[in-house]
Amino acid sequence: MSFTQYVHRLNSNDASLTSLDLINEDIGDNGATALALALRVNTTLTWINLENNKIGDVGATALAQAL
């Protein structure tokens, strides 16, 4: 499944999506910002791995504000 599909599932609050392993997906700041917006509406995700995704200060700040 692509990163975009995961973001769509998060935005849809897909109850079956409770964990997400995005290791080495290279989502960068743009992807992290998109993910942060989806996390603001999602209530089912309880675990996420964002290791090795080239997320900088902008993306990290967006994620922190979403949580």
Order of alpha helices (4+ residues) and beta strands (2+ residues): alpha-beta-alpha-beta-alpha
